[in-house]
């Protein structure tokens, strides 16, 4: 994944988190509660290479990179909007992690963004 693809991937992930786009269930072999606990609460960095859903994979169905500065600006806007979602918002179900609370979604947004920023030394 290139840095530009990562920007578009995280943009797509925030679209997924807020229900702008949807994704099919990947059929992961472990219970979503176990995976959610590991992903959100275990204090270790996420491993590289975890297969994502096609809707947020830039080589499959995700948004293709176009213009880096524009895609970065969109990501900044999405992050700000995400952190300002009202309490009344009805969160979608995550394809891997299932139903989550607002605080779990915020934690996921942080951890996922941090994971990809670390890939490129940002």
Secondary structure, DSSP 8 states (H G I E B T S, - for coil): --HHHHHHHHHHHHHHHTTSS-------SS-HHHHHHHHHHS-S---TT----GGG-TTTTS-----HHHHHHHHHHHHHHHHT--TT-----BTTTBS--HHHHHHHHHHHHHHHHHHTT-
